[in-house]
Amino acid sequence: MRLSANILLEKKEQTWEQFQERVRLECDIETETQMMRRFFLQTSSIDVQKKGLEFLYMNGFYDDLQLLIKINQQSDYTSNRNWARIYQILLDTKSGQYSPEELLQQLEQLHTQETEVLCLKEFAKINIYYNRNQYNEFGNFLNTIEQLFLMIDDYFLLDYFKLRISQIYFVYSLMKNELIIARKYGYKVLTLTKSPSIQVDAHIKLGLSYTFDSYSQGIYHLEQALKIAKKHHLTEKIYLIEQRNIPFLSAKFKKVENISTNDISEQAHIEIAKGNDEKAVELLEDVSLDTPFRLYYMGKAKGDRNLLIRAYKEFIHERGDYFFSRLPLDELRKIYI
C-alpha cells in the first residue's frame, strides 16, 4: 500500500491508463478502486479530470463526483465545463431535483461537437426517459450512440460506455419481452462491472425477468442482490429489494408465508395471493391508482375487466412495457376463458 500511496504523490502527470495499470500490479480490486477514486480527485491532468467523472459516476461515488464536477466547472477549458454540465444533469436526474422537461431542456442547451459529450448527452436522455418509465424511447437513442462509438478511441472510457449500453439493452430487451436476449445482457453486465450498485441492479432485473417462469430462479437473483446491497450498505437498494421486489415476486407465485412489507401496493398483492381480495381492495382504496401495477392489483382483486384493460394499455402505450403488460393480460384471459 505504501508504494500505491507513492504513486499518488508523483508530480509527473499520469493518464488514467498509466495509473490504473500500475495500481493493478500491486493491489486487490477494492484497493484499486479506492486508489483510482483518490487519483481522479488529485490529478492535475485536464483530460483525466473530465474522464474521471465517468469512473466516479459508474462506481457510485456520487459525493466524490460532485467534488470533481465543481473542479471541472471552474476549468478554463470549455470541454471540461461541458463534461461537468452533463454529469450534473445525471446527478440531478437521480435526485429528482428538476422535472424531466427541465433536464431535457438543459441538455438541448448544451452545444458541442465533442464525440464523447454527444454520447453522454444520449445516455443522459435515456436516463431521463428511464426514470419516466418510457422505455419505447430507447431505440432511437441506441442507434445514435452506436454510431458515435465508432469515433471514440479512448479504451478505458469506451469500456464504461460499453457497460452503459449493455445496461440499456438489458432493460430495453426485457421491456420488449425478449427474455433470452435480456438475460444475456444481464449476465454480460455482471461480468463487465465491479460496481456493487450496478451488480445489485442487474440481479434485481434478472430476478424480475423470471416473474412468469420460475420462483426459485427469480428469488435466487433477488437474494444475491440483497446480499451485495447489505455488504456495501446500499440502504436504498436494501429497502427496494425487501419491501418491493421480494414481496412482488413472492406474491406472484403465492409464496407469501413470512413475507411482509411496508409498501401498501405490495401488501395488497400479498392479500390477493392469500385469497383475501376484499382486504386487498380496502388497502388499495387508500392509495391513488396512478401506476399500471396498482390498476392491475385492483382489477385482479375486483375481477374488473375495465381496470385490467386500463392497466394493460398503460403498460403498453405509456411505458412501452411489453413484459409486465403480461400481468393484466394473463388475468384478462382467465376472465374471458
C-alpha positions, -999 to 999 in steps of 0.1 A, spaced: 0 0 0 29 24 7 40 20 -30 5 28 -41 5 60 -20 38 70 -35 22 67 -70 -4 93 -60 23 117 -48 43 116 -81 45 151 -97 45 137 -133 11 138 -149 -2 103 -154 -30 92 -178 -60 72 -165 -45 41 -183 -10 45 -169 -21 49 -133 -46 20 -134 -21 -4 -149 5 5 -122 -20 1 -94 -34 -32 -107 1 -48 -104 1 -44 -66 -35 -40 -53 -66 -61 -49 -98 -49 -66 -112 -30 -37 -79 -12 -30 -75 -4 -68 -110 12 -68 -102 34 -38 -68 44 -53 -85 53 -86 -111 73 -67 -83 94 -50 -64 97 -82 -92 114 -101 -97 140 -73 -60 148 -71 -48 148 -107 -38 180 -124 -44 165 -159 -72 183 -177 -80 152 -197 -81 129 -166 -102 154 -146 -131 152 -170 -128 115 -178 -127 107 -141 -163 119 -139 -173 87 -157 -153 64 -133 -169 81 -102 -204 80 -117 -203 44 -128 -189 32 -95 -215 51 -75 -191 76 -58 -216 104 -60 -202 127 -33 -167 125 -49 -184 130 -83 -199 163 -71 -165 175 -60 -150 166 -93 -179 183 -111 -170 215 -93 -134 212 -103 -144 209 -139 -169 237 -137 -141 260 -127 -118 249 -155 -106 273 -182 -114 247 -208 -149 246 -224 -147 209 -228 -143 203 -191 -171 226 -183 -194 208 -208 -185 174 -192 -193 189 -158 -227 201 -171 -236 166 -183 -227 148 -151 -245 174 -130 -276 166 -151 -270 129 -145 -269 136 -107 -300 158 -109 -318 131 -127 -311 107 -99 -321 132 -72 -353 143 -89 -344 179 -82 -357 190 -116 -386 179 -138 -378 156 -168 -387 185 -191 -363 209 -174 -335 183 -177 -341 177 -213 -341 214 -219 -307 217 -202 -294 190 -225 -306 208 -256 -289 240 -244 -255 222 -243 -239 226 -277 -208 207 -286 -190 188 -314 -171 166 -290 -180 130 -296 -177 118 -260 -200 146 -249 -225 139 -276 -225 103 -265 -230 113 -229 -259 135 -239 -277 105 -254 -270 84 -222 -284 113 -202 -316 114 -223 -320 76 -218 -317 80 -180 -344 107 -180 -368 85 -200 -359 55 -179 -370 75 -148 -402 83 -166 -408 46 -174 -409 55 -211 -389 25 -225 -402 28 -260 -379 59 -265 -347 39 -261 -345 26 -296 -337 59 -313 -310 68 -288 -293 34 -291 -289 38 -328 -273 72 -323 -249 60 -296 -237 31 -316 -227 54 -344 -209 77 -320 -190 47 -305 -172 43 -338 -155 77 -333 -143 71 -297 -107 58 -293 -102 61 -255 -101 24 -245 -108 29 -208 -137 54 -214 -151 31 -241 -152 2 -216 -175 22 -193 -197 33 -223 -200 -3 -234 -211 -12 -199 -237 15 -201 -250 3 -234 -252 -33 -221 -273 -20 -192 -296 -2 -216 -300 -32 -239 -308 -53 -209 -337 -30 -199 -348 -25 -235 -349 -62 -243 -367 -70 -210 -394 -44 -217 -398 -58 -252 -403 -92 -236 -372 -106 -254 -361 -126 -223 -333 -147 -238 -316 -116 -251 -323 -96 -219 -308 -122 -197 -278 -125 -219 -272 -87 -215 -279 -90 -177 -251 -116 -173 -229 -95 -195 -234 -65 -172 -224 -87 -142 -191 -97 -159 -183 -62 -170 -186 -43 -137 -172 -44 -102 -196 -17 -90 -218 -31 -62 -247 -8 -72 -247 -19 -108 -244 -55 -97 -274 -51 -74 -295 -35 -102 -285 -63 -126 -295 -91 -102 -328 -73 -94 -337 -72 -131 -326 -107 -137 -347 -118 -107 -378 -100 -120 -372 -114 -155 -384 -148 -141 -418 -133 -130 -437 -156 -153 -413 -185 -153 -396 -196 -121 -398 -185 -84 -366 -203 -75 -345 -187 -102 -361 -153 -96 -357 -153 -58 -320 -165 -62 -311 -133 -80 -331 -111 -56 -312 -128 -27 -279 -122 -44 -289 -85 -49 -298 -82 -12 -265 -99 -1 -244 -74 -22 -265 -44 -10 -261 -53 26 -224 -60 23 -219 -25 8 -246 -7 30 -267 3 0 -297 13 21 -320 24 -7 -314 -8 -26 -320 -29 5 -353 -11 11 -363 -17 -26 -355 -54 -25 -370 -62 9 -401 -40 6 -410 -43 -31 -391 -68 -52 -392 -99 -29 -428 -93 -18 -438 -88 -55 -422 -120 -67 -434 -140 -37 -470 -128 -42 -469 -135 -79 -460 -172 -71 -482 -173 -40 -451 -179 -18 -461 -154 9 -456 -172 42 -434 -150 64 -434 -123 38 -443 -87 49 -438 -52 35 -444 -15 43 -454 -9 7 -493 -7 5 -494 -19 -31 -474 -50 -23 -494 -55 9 -525 -57 -14 -507 -80 -38 -499 -104 -8 -535 -103 3 -546 -113 -33 -521 -142 -32 -537 -153 1 -572 -151 -14 -582 -120 7 -595 -99 -22 -617 -77 0 -587 -68 22 -567 -60 -9 -594 -37 -22 -595 -19 12 -558 -13 11 -558 0 -25 -587 23 -18 -563 43 4 -538 50 -24 -541 66 -59 -543 41 -87 -516 61 -105 -495 32 -118 -504 3 -140 -493 -21 -113 -519 -6 -88 -546 -7 -116 -537 -44 -121 -539 -52 -84 -572 -35 -80 -586 -51 -112 -574 -85 -101 -589 -81 -66 -622 -69 -80 -623 -91 -111 -628 -58 -130 -621 -61 -167 -621 -24 -173 -594 -18 -147 -573 -46 -162 -577 -32 -197 -566 2 -184 -536 -14 -167 -527 -32 -199 -530 -1 -221 -509 20 -196 -481 -7 -197 -481 -7 -235 -489 28 -246 -474 49 -218 -444 28 -209 -437 6 -239 -435 -23 -214 -445 -55 -231 -431 -76 -203 -452 -65 -173 -482 -59 -195 -485 -97 -193 -498 -93 -158 -532 -78 -167 -532 -97 -200 -530 -131 -182 -557 -120 -158 -580 -109 -187 -575 -143 -204 -587 -160 -172 -618 -138 -171 -627 -143 -207 -620 -180 -207 
